Amino acid sequence: MSPFKCKVLASLSETFLMNQYIFFMAVIKNLNHEKSLQALSKYGRMEAVELEKEIDYEIS
């Protein structure tokens, strides 16, 4: 194999690895964002339940 072909293959493999890295970083960022949203919505539900309890207590 010629040195030029070796260099092209090495460059392609680096490009492929870089693309994979970028893709996985985007996926991880998206998963973390979804987890944050789930945590916020869970906290929001807990807060709503507490407010509901306070309202029920004040009414009775």
N, CA, C and O atoms as a GROMACS GRO file, in nm:
protein
  240
    1MET      N    1   0.085  -0.117   0.000
    1MET     CA    2   0.000   0.000   0.000
    1MET      C    3   0.090   0.124   0.000
    1MET      O    4   0.190   0.130   0.070
    2SER      N    5   0.051   0.220  -0.079
    2SER     CA    6   0.133   0.341  -0.090
    2SER      C    7   0.117   0.428   0.034
    2SER      O    8   0.016   0.419   0.104
    3PRO      N    9   0.215   0.512   0.063
    3PRO     CA   10   0.206   0.601   0.178
    3PRO      C   11   0.086   0.695   0.169
    3PRO      O   12   0.024   0.730   0.270
    4PHE      N   13   0.053   0.735   0.045
    4PHE     CA   14  -0.062   0.824   0.027
    4PHE      C   15  -0.191   0.755   0.070
    4PHE      O   16  -0.273   0.815   0.139
    5LYS      N   17  -0.209   0.627   0.029
    5LYS     CA   18  -0.329   0.552   0.068
    5LYS      C   19  -0.335   0.534   0.220
    5LYS      O   20  -0.442   0.543   0.279
    6CYS      N   21  -0.221   0.509   0.280
    6CYS     CA   22  -0.217   0.494   0.426
    6CYS      C   23  -0.261   0.623   0.495
    6CYS      O   24  -0.337   0.621   0.592
    7LYS      N   25  -0.211   0.735   0.443
    7LYS     CA   26  -0.245   0.864   0.502
    7LYS      C   27  -0.394   0.894   0.485
    7LYS      O   28  -0.458   0.945   0.577
    8VAL      N   29  -0.449   0.863   0.367
    8VAL     CA   30  -0.592   0.886   0.342
    8VAL      C   31  -0.675   0.799   0.436
    8VAL      O   32  -0.772   0.847   0.494
    9LEU      N   33  -0.638   0.672   0.450
    9LEU     CA   34  -0.713   0.583   0.540
    9LEU      C   35  -0.705   0.630   0.685
    9LEU      O   36  -0.804   0.625   0.757
   10ALA      N   37  -0.588   0.674   0.727
   10ALA     CA   38  -0.572   0.723   0.864
   10ALA      C   39  -0.658   0.847   0.885
   10ALA      O   40  -0.720   0.864   0.989
   11SER      N   41  -0.661   0.934   0.785
   11SER     CA   42  -0.741   1.055   0.794
   11SER      C   43  -0.890   1.022   0.801
   11SER      O   44  -0.964   1.082   0.878
   12LEU      N   45  -0.933   0.926   0.718
   12LEU     CA   46  -1.073   0.885   0.720
   12LEU      C   47  -1.110   0.824   0.854
   12LEU      O   48  -1.219   0.850   0.907
   13SER      N   49  -1.022   0.744   0.909
   13SER     CA   50  -1.051   0.681   1.037
   13SER      C   51  -1.057   0.786   1.148
   13SER      O   52  -1.141   0.775   1.237
   14GLU      N   53  -0.970   0.887   1.146
   14GLU     CA   54  -0.976   0.995   1.244
   14GLU      C   55  -1.107   1.072   1.230
   14GLU      O   56  -1.170   1.108   1.329
   15THR      N   57  -1.146   1.098   1.106
   15THR     CA   58  -1.271   1.170   1.081
   15THR      C   59  -1.390   1.090   1.134
   15THR      O   60  -1.480   1.145   1.197
   16PHE      N   61  -1.389   0.960   1.108
   16PHE     CA   62  -1.496   0.873   1.156
   16PHE      C   63  -1.504   0.874   1.308
   16PHE      O   64  -1.612   0.885   1.366
   17LEU      N   65  -1.388   0.863   1.374
   17LEU     CA   66  -1.386   0.864   1.520
   17LEU      C   67  -1.434   0.998   1.575
   17LEU      O   68  -1.506   1.003   1.675
   18MET      N   69  -1.394   1.106   1.510
   18MET     CA   70  -1.438   1.238   1.555
   18MET      C   71  -1.589   1.253   1.539
   18MET      O   72  -1.656   1.308   1.627
   19ASN      N   73  -1.643   1.203   1.427
   19ASN     CA   74  -1.788   1.209   1.407
   19ASN      C   75  -1.861   1.126   1.513
   19ASN      O   76  -1.965   1.168   1.564
   20GLN      N   77  -1.807   1.009   1.545
   20GLN     CA   78  -1.868   0.926   1.650
   20GLN      C   79  -1.865   0.999   1.784
   20GLN      O   80  -1.963   0.998   1.858
   21TYR      N   81  -1.753   1.061   1.814
   21TYR     CA   82  -1.739   1.134   1.940
   21TYR      C   83  -1.843   1.246   1.948
   21TYR      O   84  -1.910   1.261   2.049
   22ILE      N   85  -1.856   1.323   1.841
   22ILE     CA   86  -1.953   1.434   1.838
   22ILE      C   87  -2.095   1.379   1.854
   22ILE      O   88  -2.175   1.436   1.928
   23PHE      N   89  -2.125   1.269   1.784
   23PHE     CA   90  -2.258   1.209   1.793
   23PHE      C   91  -2.288   1.165   1.936
   23PHE      O   92  -2.395   1.196   1.990
   24PHE      N   93  -2.194   1.094   1.998
   24PHE     CA   94  -2.218   1.045   2.134
   24PHE      C   95  -2.226   1.159   2.235
   24PHE      O   96  -2.303   1.150   2.331
   25MET      N   97  -2.150   1.263   2.216
   25MET     CA   98  -2.159   1.378   2.306
   25MET      C   99  -2.297   1.443   2.294
   25MET      O  100  -2.354   1.484   2.395
   26ALA      N  101  -2.349   1.451   2.173
   26ALA     CA  102  -2.484   1.507   2.153
   26ALA      C  103  -2.589   1.418   2.220
   26ALA      O  104  -2.682   1.469   2.282
   27VAL      N  105  -2.573   1.288   2.206
   27VAL     CA  106  -2.668   1.194   2.269
   27VAL      C  107  -2.663   1.208   2.421
   27VAL      O  108  -2.767   1.213   2.487
   28ILE      N  109  -2.543   1.213   2.476
   28ILE     CA  110  -2.528   1.226   2.622
   28ILE      C  111  -2.588   1.357   2.670
   28ILE      O  112  -2.655   1.361   2.774
   29LYS      N  113  -2.564   1.464   2.597
   29LYS     CA  114  -2.620   1.594   2.635
   29LYS      C  115  -2.772   1.588   2.634
   29LYS      O  116  -2.837   1.640   2.725
   30ASN      N  117  -2.829   1.523   2.532
   30ASN     CA  118  -2.974   1.510   2.522
   30ASN      C  119  -3.029   1.429   2.638
   30ASN      O  120  -3.132   1.466   2.696
   31LEU      N  121  -2.962   1.318   2.673
   31LEU     CA  122  -3.009   1.236   2.785
   31LEU      C  123  -3.003   1.313   2.916
   31LEU      O  124  -3.095   1.305   2.998
   32ASN      N  125  -2.896   1.388   2.936
   32ASN     CA  126  -2.885   1.469   3.058
   32ASN      C  127  -2.995   1.573   3.064
   32ASN      O  128  -3.050   1.600   3.171
   33HIS      N  129  -3.027   1.634   2.950
   33HIS     CA  130  -3.133   1.733   2.943
   33HIS      C  131  -3.267   1.670   2.980
   33HIS      O  132  -3.345   1.728   3.056
   34GLU      N  133  -3.294   1.549   2.926
   34GLU     CA  134  -3.419   1.480   2.958
   34GLU      C  135  -3.426   1.446   3.106
   34GLU      O  136  -3.532   1.459   3.168
   35LYS      N  137  -3.314   1.402   3.163
   35LYS     CA  138  -3.312   1.370   3.307
   35LYS      C  139  -3.340   1.496   3.389
   35LYS      O  140  -3.411   1.490   3.489
   36SER      N  141  -3.284   1.609   3.347
   36SER     CA  142  -3.308   1.735   3.418
   36SER      C  143  -3.455   1.773   3.411
   36SER      O  144  -3.513   1.816   3.510
   37LEU      N  145  -3.515   1.756   3.293
   37LEU     CA  146  -3.657   1.788   3.279
   37LEU      C  147  -3.742   1.696   3.365
   37LEU      O  148  -3.840   1.740   3.426
   38GLN      N  149  -3.706   1.568   3.371
   38GLN     CA  150  -3.780   1.474   3.455
   38GLN      C  151  -3.770   1.514   3.602
   38GLN      O  152  -3.868   1.510   3.676
   39ALA      N  153  -3.650   1.552   3.644
   39ALA     CA  154  -3.631   1.593   3.783
   39ALA      C  155  -3.711   1.719   3.813
   39ALA      O  156  -3.773   1.729   3.919
   40LEU      N  157  -3.711   1.814   3.720
   40LEU     CA  158  -3.788   1.937   3.741
   40LEU      C  159  -3.936   1.908   3.747
   40LEU      O  160  -4.006   1.963   3.832
   41SER      N  161  -3.986   1.822   3.658
   41SER     CA  162  -4.129   1.793   3.659
   41SER      C  163  -4.166   1.716   3.786
   41SER      O  164  -4.274   1.736   3.840
   42LYS      N  165  -4.076   1.628   3.833
   42LYS     CA  166  -4.102   1.555   3.957
   42LYS      C  167  -4.107   1.653   4.074
   42LYS      O  168  -4.194   1.643   4.160
   43TYR      N  169  -4.014   1.747   4.076
   43TYR     CA  170  -4.012   1.848   4.182
   43TYR      C  171  -4.139   1.933   4.174
   43TYR      O  172  -4.199   1.966   4.277
   44GLY      N  173  -4.178   1.968   4.052
   44GLY     CA  174  -4.300   2.046   4.034
   44GLY      C  175  -4.423   1.973   4.085
   44GLY      O  176  -4.510   2.034   4.147
   45ARG      N  177  -4.430   1.842   4.060
   45ARG     CA  178  -4.543   1.762   4.110
   45ARG      C  179  -4.542   1.758   4.262
   45ARG      O  180  -4.646   1.770   4.326
   46MET      N  181  -4.424   1.740   4.320
   46MET     CA  182  -4.414   1.736   4.466
   46MET      C  183  -4.459   1.869   4.526
   46MET      O  184  -4.529   1.872   4.627
   47GLU      N  185  -4.417   1.978   4.464
   47GLU     CA  186  -4.455   2.110   4.511
   47GLU      C  187  -4.606   2.130   4.499
   47GLU      O  188  -4.668   2.187   4.589
   48ALA      N  189  -4.665   2.083   4.389
   48ALA     CA  190  -4.810   2.095   4.370
   48ALA      C  191  -4.885   2.016   4.476
   48ALA      O  192  -4.988   2.061   4.526
   49VAL      N  193  -4.835   1.898   4.511
   49VAL     CA  194  -4.900   1.816   4.615
   49VAL      C  195  -4.894   1.888   4.749
   49VAL      O  196  -4.991   1.890   4.824
   50GLU      N  197  -4.778   1.948   4.780
   50GLU     CA  198  -4.765   2.022   4.906
   50GLU      C  199  -4.861   2.140   4.910
   50GLU      O  200  -4.925   2.164   5.012
   51LEU      N  201  -4.871   2.214   4.800
   51LEU     CA  202  -4.964   2.326   4.795
   51LEU      C  203  -5.108   2.278   4.812
   51LEU      O  204  -5.188   2.342   4.882
   52GLU      N  205  -5.141   2.166   4.749
   52GLU     CA  206  -5.275   2.110   4.761
   52GLU      C  207  -5.305   2.074   4.906
   52GLU      O  208  -5.415   2.097   4.955
   53LYS      N  209  -5.206   2.016   4.975
   53LYS     CA  210  -5.224   1.981   5.116
   53LYS      C  211  -5.247   2.106   5.200
   53LYS      O  212  -5.333   2.108   5.288
   54GLU      N  213  -5.169   2.212   5.172
   54GLU     CA  214  -5.185   2.337   5.246
   54GLU      C  215  -5.324   2.395   5.224
   54GLU      O  216  -5.388   2.442   5.318
   55ILE      N  217  -5.371   2.393   5.100
   55ILE     CA  218  -5.503   2.447   5.068
   55ILE      C  219  -5.611   2.366   5.139
   55ILE      O  220  -5.703   2.423   5.198
   56ASP      N  221  -5.599   2.233   5.134
   56ASP     CA  222  -5.697   2.148   5.202
   56ASP      C  223  -5.698   2.176   5.352
   56ASP      O  224  -5.804   2.179   5.415
   57TYR      N  225  -5.580   2.196   5.410
   57TYR     CA  226  -5.570   2.223   5.554
   57TYR      C  227  -5.636   2.356   5.588
   57TYR      O  228  -5.709   2.366   5.687
   58GLU      N  229  -5.612   2.459   5.505
   58GLU     CA  230  -5.669   2.591   5.531
   58GLU      C  231  -5.820   2.590   5.515
   58GLU      O  232  -5.891   2.661   5.586
   59ILE      N  233  -5.870   2.510   5.422
   59ILE     CA  234  -6.015   2.504   5.398
   59ILE      C  235  -6.085   2.435   5.516
   59ILE      O  236  -6.193   2.475   5.557
   60SER      N  237  -6.022   2.330   5.570
   60SER     CA  238  -6.089   2.254   5.677
   60SER      C  239  -6.074   2.314   5.813
   60SER      O  240  -6.125   2.259   5.910
   0.00000   0.00000   0.00000
